[in-house]
């Protein structure tokens, strides 16, 4: 028997038997048992063992936080730095617990800092370090990444930082000002102010003012302090309104002061004289900056996202940059001696404006932008798992790359009529923008030919098409002609796998089919409408043969996609909320309003699995690429992973914010989620792809712990994963026994070269016979004697323990009996042949032939030794272990001693027993082979 045939016996026969069982079950009319419900995930372990294994587990064993996508800025003002060595400007923006550093020249991401324990509340920078405060602590970062200094001493939250040479000034919300020495981290000076009289709101170090800082207050007054002598030099009475911004003007002694009333005061602090005043009607001044490239222009930000540009010579407003950001202007900075303005806001956008026009108005030069409102839908686009499409409440549809930010792109806002906007040149398109996208479906099959994305909008009847390749809204708005605009809205969409048809479900219960290339209506399901209630979900199988629709009246309907005829209808226990189809396996997942999940097979139209455990509304679901896992996200802040073959919950973890959407990469490497009140997409790496994961069913009373959302730094999740895996007792290594079952034929682990060519040794020796005799070297070197065998060992003489050793030579040691021969003699007495078999396993083919040849009486052996060898082969066949070795050793034995065996009755009796045993084993194997070949031929020929 060949090695490959025996390998099939051990590995493939159980799999083929399982497959045969599933096929016969399906043909017999029991479609509900596609998955073996009683099979355990990790061997045959008892319930008590599984509960004890998961007792100490609280975090996820399948997913680890990797990084966040789509985060560029928040409400913390940015920081601009200049690198004299590279002669480049760099801008640093805060994104939660870390900050990003961008090169202004191309606005490319240069570095991402390590995360801090809390959200960053303010930032500052000098030529060497970046300072970031979080809570009542702030740290200094070197090389835009790692923390080198940490300063602790405040009792309240820090909201202002000001670098000051070798020192840094920090101010908390209790108006306590502390000056620190950077490198020693020691406190140099502390100033305490009464919050009711002077609550510090801004801080500035005026140019050429040595050891002096200017402080602004919410009460409106300003104070000039000498921090070296700890003296108050002067108090400015102010303008009876709070100070919100301080900025040094290009002229010495002149400072711009922004007020809560919207005024900008240009003040000379040397003579306490107001030079000029400007007023903006957009609310408090958020930030101020001056151009230093020869144009006397000042820019002032506002809470409504507008920027006012003021001419300091003519003392008038020369231009307005309306809607520069959709939220308040967090920070704006003119680059030194450059006509460039850097702005950021809480709308998750970082913009660079260039002033090169004759009117003095800035135009957008570069942009890094994510979503400015909560996400409504995310899905992976394509099969490479590198792009994620996302829709948001801000009305945009964007694509984020999991590889690099340079591959991100925005498909823009949906416009009611794009031609009118182009013809009239409308600057403010808010009135013609479509409402936010609530659902969308995408297919890349025909993206180069026509639109491949279909989306339905909040409160709108028509659905818009989008072209991913051109990154723009499509040419058609798909809506039925016989339905009034205000009578129904689109609630569910899907697109076929070929990219030719779109299926749209309405709140009125109608389900229509449209051609994506022409936008023509191609039919409707049902006589008047498909459902009596609102359509909650639509799906089409991979071959465009079957369409599935789910309605709020608790009905799930199956339709013939071509003829639009109802095929089957299924009643559900509760109205469906989310419907998801895995086209490759034909498995349909339904999340119901009673917080349960139902899984169906669309071919048999039977329920195959039901899951319960969520304590809130299920927002979204996704399948793993192989269809084995179903991952659900709910308003109870949990993400649960269900194993479909076993019907068990295998992973669960909680988040500090409820997940709204969840989608898994087509390659299975990442899980992406979006959350309430979060603007980013969060990636979770699949641990099972690069580590051994023990998946055990979780008990019903399992209580998971809260897992923090990943940051934008990739190393954060890996460090957390290492901390999670090291102390865990769940990663129990499974040691396979030498024989899984006494009825299974088990092979040895020896390579084929040890036994496959035993019958052809004479041919091999003839081929390897040298043509010339070996030449004796002139001076033979000294060799330490070694013991013959495959593993070289030195022949070290054993020390004698007997001091009075006899000098009489024992002639018994001259007998030519090998260790293998002696073990066979012992086996005749105790019927134990493990030692003899282990010796044969250590020998090579030539050594095995020599040992078996020496068993003959003609070569120094005996008939009893030959009988013992046959008994050893019988024991090996009886135990069904080392099956291929038994066959090979027996074949070589018969070849060597075939002429002698008929003349010995004792040996003939043993051979008769072996013959019947070998025949019985082969008959059993032959039946298994025939059965397996029958199943394989049926799979190859039958149309399933």
Secondary structure, DSSP 8 states (H G I E B T S, - for coil): --HHHHHHHHHHHHHHHHHHHHHHHHHTT-GGGSS-TT--SSSS--HHHHHHHSTT--S-SSEEEEEEES----SS--EEEEETTTTEEEEEEEETTEEEEEETTTTEEEEE----SS---EEEE-SSEEEEEETTEEEEEETTTEEEEEEE--SS-EEEEEEETTEEEEEETT-EEEEEETTT--EEEEEE--TTT--EEEEE--TT-TTEEEEEETTS-EEEEETTTTEEEEEE---SS-EEEEEE-SSTTEEEEEETTSEEEEEETTTTEEEEEEE-TTSSEEEEEE--SS--EEEEEETTS-EEEEETTTTEEEEEETTSSSS-EEEEEE-TTSSEEEEEETTTEEEEEE--STT---EEEEEEE--SS-EEEEEEESSSS-EEEEEETTSEEEEEESS-GGG-EEEEE-BS-HHHHHHHT-S--GGGB---EEEEEE--TTTTTS--EEEEETT-SSEEEEETTTTEEEEEEE--TTS-TTT--EEEEEE-TTSSEEEEEETTS-EEEEETTT--EEEESSSS-S-SS-EEEEEE-TTSSEEEEEETTSEEEEEETTT--EEEEEE-SS-EEEEEEETTTTEEEEEETTSEEEEEETTTTEEEEEEE--SS-EEEEEE-TTS-EEEEEETTSEEEEEETTTTEEEEEEEESS-EEEEEE-TTSSEEEEEETT--SEEEEEEGGGTS--------TT----EE----S-HHHHHHHHHHHHHT-S--------S-S-TTS----S--GGGTTTGGGHHHHHHHT--SS-----SS------EE-SSS-EE------S-SS---S--GGGGS---HHHHHHHHHHHH---HHHHHHHHHS-HHHHHHHHHTTSGGGT--HHHHHHHHHHHHHHHHHT-SHHHHHHHHHHHHHHHHHHHTT-HHHHHHHHHHHHHHHHHHHHHHHHHHHHHHHHHHHHHS--
